[in-house]
């Protein structure tokens, strides 16, 4: 629904957030319920936070079980958060983060039959407690990342530094698994004019009913197909200018308070919008969305068009790069020859991480081959794609010749971490730090214990 509020739910993160509640349900007599592991300025690290980090690390395959290292990592992050909140160049987004947490809660709620089932599943006593947990994670993530970016903004590495990094650490660098480089042309099927008009007419009827006495909130709950806001009557609060997709924002900001727009089209479908209030660059609005979900016939037409484009490429009448630029609806890849970025930002993707739908289409293909058009989903919308297998990279040990860009990123990350460590150490003498006595035997990398006030 938004550029910044396109909400993706990573289950691993929720395991981290909610595991303390699950653990508390299994406590035995005499067990520690929770406690403060450390205080950094006015930020707190709970004992349960340390345990959660360790459990999550194990779930992700980490071999490290040193509680001291996990605590130090959390202390580092909390110090960055503490400094970020004092940094006047970092925007205070408390209101937006709170609303984002509410939207995440509503999105989760839509996946359960009722609120009680949701709270039982995640071991929370009430919605207030769960929303606060989500908000806490989002707040720390926002401020921690913002300060990290501010501290490392000018970080860079030269080719000589990349070579030096490789020579020093090459024996420790992991083996690369089987990888591929993929390029795509992705298209959202075009709705017929009759289909579009049907959506517009339905929204006009809903608007007429609202003007006739129905509430916008009740109609949004019944008809809106926006999972993030429908259960809350279509409400988005504390929207910052530039946050919503352009057609939505243009329509909303051209309304008077409580006025309702005519149906407008965005990349997500068709909306009617009600502006509730506006204060400077921040506003509240409700909307009702009817998604532009293509019919089977519209999907068939899109696949036929994409297969004809594939034919032009196969006949040498058009390059794949030109086809991506001219026809692809994927803004991430159309200006980059259609290349799909990997998880590390490079153009290489581990074979085992390729989604099942795409992996099935690639089966039996060789380097340079292109799939036939197939159906997929992109940004929660039905789409059709053709994918070219640009390169196949067998499993190998990392070398400068084959993996320079990857090694450069590793060297850059190391330099950034050193910059953050230097920044953290510079703040130790002037920051209140208290570490619980249970960690007296820890050998921290930074001088936390010397600077801390022991509890």
C-alpha positions as CSV (number, residue, x, y, z in Angstrom):
1,X,0.0,0.0,0.0
2,X,2.9,2.3,0.6
3,X,6.5,2.8,-0.4
4,X,7.8,2.6,3.2
5,X,4.9,0.7,4.7
6,X,4.9,-2.3,2.5
7,X,5.0,-4.7,5.4
8,X,6.9,-8.0,5.2
9,X,6.7,-10.4,8.1
10,X,9.8,-12.4,8.9
11,X,8.9,-15.2,11.2
12,X,12.4,-15.4,12.6
13,X,12.1,-11.8,13.9
14,X,8.8,-12.6,15.6
15,X,10.4,-15.6,17.2
16,X,13.0,-13.2,18.6
17,X,10.3,-10.8,19.8
18,X,8.0,-13.3,21.4
19,X,10.2,-16.0,22.7
20,X,10.5,-14.5,26.1
21,X,6.7,-14.9,26.5
22,X,6.9,-18.5,25.5
23,X,9.8,-19.2,27.9
24,X,7.9,-17.6,30.8
25,X,5.2,-20.1,30.2
26,X,7.6,-22.9,30.9
27,X,9.3,-21.6,34.0
28,X,10.0,-23.9,36.9
29,X,10.0,-22.9,40.6
30,X,13.1,-20.9,41.4
31,X,13.8,-19.9,37.8
32,X,14.6,-16.2,37.1
33,X,11.5,-14.6,35.5
34,X,13.6,-11.8,34.0
35,X,16.1,-9.2,35.0
36,X,18.1,-6.2,33.7
37,X,21.3,-7.4,32.1
38,X,22.6,-3.9,31.3
39,X,21.7,-0.2,31.2
40,X,23.2,2.1,28.6
41,X,22.2,5.7,29.1
42,X,18.4,5.3,29.4
43,X,18.3,2.2,27.3
44,X,17.8,-1.3,28.9
45,X,19.0,-4.8,27.9
46,X,16.9,-7.5,29.6
47,X,18.2,-10.9,30.5
48,X,15.5,-12.3,28.3
49,X,16.9,-10.2,25.4
50,X,20.2,-12.0,25.7
51,X,18.5,-15.4,25.8
52,X,16.4,-14.6,22.8
53,X,19.4,-13.6,20.7
54,X,21.2,-16.8,21.6
55,X,18.1,-18.9,20.7
56,X,17.6,-17.1,17.5
57,X,21.3,-17.5,16.6
58,X,21.1,-21.2,17.2
59,X,18.0,-21.4,15.0
60,X,20.0,-19.7,12.2
61,X,22.8,-22.2,12.6
62,X,25.3,-20.2,14.7
63,X,27.8,-22.3,16.6
64,X,28.6,-19.5,19.1
65,X,27.0,-20.1,22.6
66,X,29.0,-17.4,24.5
67,X,26.4,-15.4,26.4
68,X,29.0,-12.6,26.9
69,X,29.3,-12.0,23.2
70,X,25.6,-11.8,22.7
71,X,25.3,-9.3,25.6
72,X,28.1,-7.2,24.1
73,X,26.4,-7.1,20.7
74,X,23.1,-6.0,22.4
75,X,25.0,-3.3,24.4
76,X,26.6,-2.0,21.2
77,X,23.3,-1.8,19.5
78,X,21.7,0.0,22.5
79,X,24.4,2.5,22.6
80,X,23.8,3.3,19.0
81,X,20.1,3.7,19.7
82,X,20.8,5.9,22.7
83,X,23.1,8.2,20.6
84,X,20.7,8.2,17.7
85,X,17.9,9.5,19.8
86,X,20.1,12.5,20.8
87,X,21.2,13.1,17.2
88,X,19.2,16.1,15.9
89,X,19.9,15.1,12.3
90,X,18.1,11.8,12.7
91,X,14.3,12.2,12.2
92,X,12.1,11.4,15.2
93,X,9.7,8.8,13.8
94,X,8.1,7.7,17.0
95,X,4.5,8.4,15.8
96,X,5.1,6.7,12.4
97,X,6.8,3.7,14.1
98,X,3.9,3.3,16.5
99,X,1.4,3.3,13.7
100,X,3.5,0.9,11.8
101,X,3.5,-1.5,14.8
102,X,-0.3,-1.2,14.9
103,X,-0.5,-2.0,11.2
104,X,1.8,-5.1,11.7
105,X,-0.5,-6.2,14.5
106,X,-3.6,-5.8,12.3
107,X,-1.8,-7.7,9.5
108,X,-1.1,-10.6,11.9
109,X,-4.6,-10.5,13.3
110,X,-6.0,-10.9,9.8
111,X,-4.3,-14.4,9.7
112,X,-6.2,-15.6,12.8
113,X,-9.9,-16.3,13.3
114,X,-10.0,-13.8,16.3
115,X,-7.8,-11.7,18.5
116,X,-7.8,-14.3,21.3
117,X,-6.3,-16.9,19.0
118,X,-3.5,-14.5,18.0
119,X,-2.6,-13.6,21.6
120,X,-2.6,-17.3,22.6
121,X,-0.4,-18.2,19.7
122,X,2.2,-15.6,20.6
123,X,1.8,-15.9,24.4
124,X,0.7,-12.4,25.1
125,X,-1.8,-11.4,27.7
126,X,-3.4,-8.5,25.7
127,X,-3.0,-6.6,22.4
128,X,-1.4,-3.6,24.2
129,X,1.5,-5.8,25.4
130,X,2.0,-7.3,21.9
131,X,1.9,-4.0,20.1
132,X,4.4,-2.6,22.5
133,X,6.8,-5.5,21.8
134,X,6.5,-4.9,18.1
135,X,7.0,-1.2,18.5
136,X,10.1,-1.8,20.7
137,X,11.8,-3.9,18.1
138,X,10.9,-1.5,15.3
139,X,12.2,1.5,17.3
140,X,15.5,-0.1,18.1
141,X,15.9,-1.2,14.5
142,X,15.2,2.3,13.1
143,X,17.4,4.2,15.4
144,X,20.2,1.7,15.4
145,X,20.3,1.5,11.6
146,X,20.1,5.3,11.3
147,X,23.1,5.9,13.6
148,X,25.1,3.1,12.0
149,X,24.5,4.8,8.6
150,X,25.5,8.2,9.9
151,X,28.7,6.8,11.5
152,X,29.7,4.8,8.4
153,X,28.5,7.2,5.7
154,X,31.9,7.9,4.3
155,X,33.3,4.4,4.5
156,X,35.1,3.1,1.3
157,X,37.8,0.7,0.4
158,X,40.4,0.9,-2.3
159,X,41.4,-2.1,-4.6
160,X,44.6,-2.5,-2.6
161,X,42.6,-2.7,0.7
162,X,40.4,-5.4,-0.9
163,X,43.5,-7.4,-1.9
164,X,45.1,-6.9,1.6
165,X,41.8,-8.1,3.2
166,X,41.7,-11.2,1.0
167,X,45.3,-12.1,1.7
168,X,44.8,-11.8,5.4
169,X,41.5,-13.7,5.7
170,X,41.4,-16.0,2.7
171,X,41.9,-19.1,4.8
172,X,38.8,-18.1,6.8
173,X,36.5,-17.2,3.9
174,X,33.7,-19.6,3.3
175,X,33.2,-21.8,0.2
176,X,30.6,-20.4,-2.2
177,X,27.7,-22.7,-2.9
178,X,26.2,-23.3,-6.3
179,X,25.0,-20.0,-7.7
180,X,23.3,-18.5,-10.8
181,X,22.8,-15.1,-12.3
182,X,19.3,-14.5,-13.4
183,X,17.6,-11.7,-15.4
184,X,13.8,-11.3,-15.8
185,X,11.1,-9.5,-17.7
186,X,8.1,-9.2,-15.4
187,X,4.7,-7.8,-16.3
188,X,1.5,-7.2,-14.4
189,X,-1.4,-8.3,-16.6
190,X,-3.4,-5.4,-18.0
191,X,-7.1,-5.3,-16.9
192,X,-9.7,-5.0,-19.6
193,X,-11.6,-1.7,-19.8
194,X,-14.7,-3.6,-18.7
195,X,-12.9,-5.0,-15.7
196,X,-11.6,-1.6,-14.7
197,X,-15.0,0.0,-15.1
198,X,-16.5,-2.6,-12.9
199,X,-14.1,-1.8,-10.1
200,X,-14.7,1.9,-10.5
201,X,-18.5,1.4,-10.5
202,X,-18.3,-0.7,-7.3
203,X,-16.4,2.1,-5.6
204,X,-18.8,4.7,-6.8
205,X,-21.6,2.6,-5.2
206,X,-19.7,2.3,-1.9
207,X,-19.1,6.1,-1.9
208,X,-22.8,6.8,-2.6
209,X,-23.8,4.5,0.3
210,X,-21.4,6.4,2.6
211,X,-22.8,9.8,1.5
212,X,-26.2,8.2,2.2
213,X,-25.5,7.5,5.8
214,X,-23.1,4.4,6.0
215,X,-19.8,5.1,7.8
216,X,-16.6,5.0,5.8
217,X,-15.1,2.9,8.6
218,X,-17.8,0.2,8.3
219,X,-17.7,0.1,4.5
220,X,-13.9,-0.3,4.6
221,X,-14.2,-3.3,7.0
222,X,-16.6,-4.9,4.6
223,X,-15.2,-4.2,1.2
224,X,-11.5,-3.1,1.4
225,X,-8.9,-5.5,0.2
226,X,-6.0,-3.8,1.9
227,X,-5.0,-6.4,4.5
228,X,-3.0,-3.8,6.5
229,X,-5.9,-1.4,7.2
230,X,-9.3,-3.1,6.4
231,X,-9.8,-4.5,9.9
232,X,-9.2,-0.9,11.3
233,X,-11.7,0.7,9.0
234,X,-9.2,1.6,6.3
235,X,-7.3,3.9,8.7
236,X,-3.7,5.1,8.2
237,X,-2.5,7.6,10.9
238,X,0.5,9.9,11.0
239,X,1.3,9.5,7.3
240,X,4.4,11.5,6.3
241,X,4.3,13.3,3.0
242,X,6.1,11.1,0.4
243,X,5.3,7.9,2.3
244,X,2.4,6.7,0.2
245,X,2.4,5.9,-3.5
246,X,2.0,9.0,-5.6
247,X,-1.6,8.7,-6.9
248,X,-2.8,8.0,-3.3
249,X,-1.0,11.0,-1.9
250,X,-2.0,13.4,-4.7
251,X,-5.7,12.5,-4.2
252,X,-5.6,12.6,-0.4
253,X,-3.8,16.0,-0.2
254,X,-6.2,17.5,-2.7
255,X,-9.2,16.8,-0.4
256,X,-10.7,18.9,2.4
257,X,-11.0,17.3,5.8
258,X,-13.6,14.5,5.8
259,X,-14.1,14.9,2.0
260,X,-14.1,11.6,0.0
261,X,-12.3,11.3,-3.3
262,X,-13.7,9.8,-6.5
263,X,-12.2,6.4,-7.4
264,X,-8.4,6.7,-8.2
265,X,-6.0,4.2,-9.7
266,X,-2.6,3.2,-8.2
267,X,-0.3,0.3,-8.8
268,X,-2.3,-1.7,-6.2
269,X,-5.7,-1.2,-7.7
270,X,-8.5,1.3,-7.3
271,X,-9.3,3.4,-4.1
272,X,-11.6,5.9,-2.6
273,X,-9.9,8.0,0.1
274,X,-11.2,10.1,2.9
275,X,-8.9,12.7,4.4
276,X,-9.4,12.9,8.1
277,X,-7.0,15.6,9.2
278,X,-3.8,17.3,8.0
279,X,-1.1,19.0,10.0
280,X,1.9,20.3,8.0
281,X,3.5,17.3,6.2
282,X,1.6,14.7,8.3
283,X,-2.0,13.6,7.7
284,X,-4.5,10.9,8.6
285,X,-6.7,9.2,6.0
286,X,-9.0,6.2,5.4
287,X,-9.3,4.4,2.2
288,X,-11.1,1.5,0.6
289,X,-9.0,-0.6,-1.9
290,X,-10.3,-2.9,-4.6
291,X,-7.3,-4.8,-5.9
292,X,-6.6,-5.0,-9.6
293,X,-6.6,-8.8,-9.5
294,X,-6.5,-10.1,-13.1
295,X,-8.9,-12.7,-14.4
296,X,-7.7,-16.0,-15.9
297,X,-8.3,-14.6,-19.4
298,X,-6.2,-11.5,-18.6
299,X,-3.4,-13.7,-17.3
300,X,-3.6,-15.7,-20.5
301,X,-3.3,-12.6,-22.6
302,X,-0.3,-11.4,-20.6
303,X,1.5,-14.7,-21.0
304,X,0.9,-14.7,-24.7
305,X,2.3,-11.2,-25.0
306,X,5.4,-12.1,-23.0
307,X,6.0,-15.3,-25.1
308,X,5.9,-13.1,-28.2
309,X,8.6,-10.9,-26.7
310,X,10.6,-14.0,-25.9
311,X,10.3,-15.0,-29.5
312,X,11.7,-11.6,-30.7
313,X,14.7,-12.2,-28.3
314,X,15.2,-15.8,-29.6
315,X,15.1,-14.5,-33.2
316,X,17.8,-11.9,-32.5
317,X,15.4,-9.0,-33.1
318,X,15.7,-7.7,-29.6
319,X,18.1,-8.2,-26.7
320,X,17.0,-9.3,-23.3
321,X,18.3,-6.1,-21.9
322,X,16.2,-4.0,-24.3
323,X,13.1,-6.2,-23.5
324,X,13.6,-5.6,-19.8
325,X,13.9,-1.9,-20.2
326,X,11.0,-1.5,-22.6
327,X,8.5,-4.0,-21.1
328,X,9.3,-4.9,-17.6
329,X,7.1,-3.6,-14.7
330,X,9.8,-4.4,-12.1
331,X,11.4,-1.0,-11.3
332,X,14.3,-2.8,-9.4
333,X,15.6,-4.6,-12.5
334,X,14.3,-3.0,-15.7
335,X,17.1,-0.4,-15.7
336,X,19.8,-3.0,-14.9
337,X,19.3,-5.4,-17.9
338,X,16.7,-7.3,-15.9
339,X,19.3,-8.7,-13.5
340,X,17.8,-10.0,-10.2
341,X,19.9,-8.9,-7.2
342,X,21.1,-11.6,-4.7
343,X,20.7,-11.3,-1.0
344,X,24.1,-9.8,-0.6
345,X,23.4,-7.1,-3.2
346,X,25.5,-8.8,-5.9
347,X,24.2,-10.3,-9.1
348,X,24.7,-13.9,-7.8
349,X,21.9,-16.0,-6.2
350,X,22.4,-19.3,-4.4
351,X,20.5,-22.0,-6.2
352,X,19.0,-23.4,-3.0
353,X,17.5,-20.0,-2.1
354,X,15.6,-19.6,-5.4
355,X,11.8,-19.7,-4.8
356,X,10.1,-22.9,-5.8
357,X,8.1,-21.5,-8.7
358,X,11.2,-20.1,-10.4
359,X,13.3,-23.1,-9.6
360,X,10.8,-25.4,-11.3
361,X,10.9,-23.2,-14.5
362,X,14.7,-23.3,-14.5
363,X,14.9,-27.0,-14.3
364,X,16.9,-28.4,-17.3
365,X,17.9,-25.0,-18.6
366,X,21.5,-24.2,-19.5
367,X,23.4,-20.9,-19.5
368,X,21.8,-18.5,-21.9
369,X,18.4,-20.2,-22.0
370,X,15.1,-18.4,-21.4
371,X,12.0,-19.8,-19.7
372,X,8.6,-19.7,-21.4
373,X,6.2,-17.2,-19.8
374,X,4.9,-18.4,-16.5
375,X,2.7,-17.1,-13.7
376,X,4.2,-15.9,-10.4
377,X,3.5,-13.3,-7.7
378,X,5.4,-10.1,-7.1
379,X,4.7,-7.6,-4.3
380,X,1.6,-9.6,-3.5
381,X,0.3,-9.1,-7.1
382,X,-0.2,-11.7,-9.8
383,X,2.4,-11.3,-12.5
384,X,3.9,-13.1,-15.5
385,X,7.6,-13.5,-16.1
386,X,10.3,-14.8,-18.4
387,X,13.7,-15.5,-16.8
388,X,17.0,-15.9,-18.5
389,X,19.7,-18.0,-17.0
390,X,22.6,-15.5,-17.5
391,X,25.3,-17.5,-15.7
392,X,26.0,-20.7,-13.8
393,X,28.6,-20.6,-11.1
394,X,29.6,-24.0,-9.5
395,X,30.5,-24.2,-5.8
396,X,34.0,-22.9,-5.3
397,X,36.4,-21.4,-2.8
398,X,36.3,-17.6,-2.9
399,X,39.1,-15.9,-5.0
400,X,39.8,-12.4,-6.0
401,X,39.5,-13.4,-9.7
402,X,36.0,-14.8,-9.4
403,X,34.5,-12.9,-6.4
404,X,36.1,-9.5,-6.3
405,X,32.8,-7.6,-5.6
406,X,31.9,-10.0,-2.8
407,X,35.3,-9.7,-1.2
408,X,35.1,-5.9,-1.5
409,X,31.8,-5.9,0.3
410,X,33.3,-8.0,3.1
411,X,36.2,-5.6,3.4
412,X,33.9,-2.7,3.4
413,X,31.7,-4.3,6.1
414,X,34.9,-4.8,8.2
415,X,35.9,-1.2,7.9
416,X,32.4,-0.1,8.8
417,X,32.4,-2.3,11.9
418,X,35.7,-0.8,12.9
419,X,34.3,2.7,12.5
420,X,31.3,1.8,14.7
421,X,33.6,0.2,17.3
422,X,35.8,3.4,17.4
423,X,32.6,5.5,17.7
424,X,31.3,3.4,20.6
425,X,34.6,3.5,22.4
426,X,34.7,7.2,22.2
427,X,31.3,7.4,23.9
428,X,32.1,5.1,26.8
429,X,33.6,7.7,29.2
430,X,30.5,10.0,28.9
431,X,27.8,7.4,28.9
432,X,26.2,5.8,32.0
433,X,26.7,2.1,31.7
434,X,25.7,-0.5,34.3
435,X,26.3,-4.2,33.7
436,X,24.8,-6.8,36.0
437,X,27.2,-8.7,38.3
438,X,26.3,-12.0,36.6
439,X,28.6,-10.9,33.7
440,X,31.6,-10.0,35.9
441,X,33.7,-12.8,34.3
442,X,33.1,-11.7,30.7
443,X,36.0,-10.6,28.6
444,X,34.4,-8.0,26.5
445,X,36.1,-6.5,23.4
446,X,35.3,-3.0,24.4
447,X,36.1,-1.6,27.8
448,X,32.5,-1.8,29.1
449,X,33.5,-3.1,32.6
450,X,36.0,-0.4,33.3
451,X,33.6,2.3,32.4
452,X,30.5,0.6,33.9
453,X,29.0,1.1,37.3
454,X,28.6,-2.4,38.6
455,X,25.2,-3.4,40.0
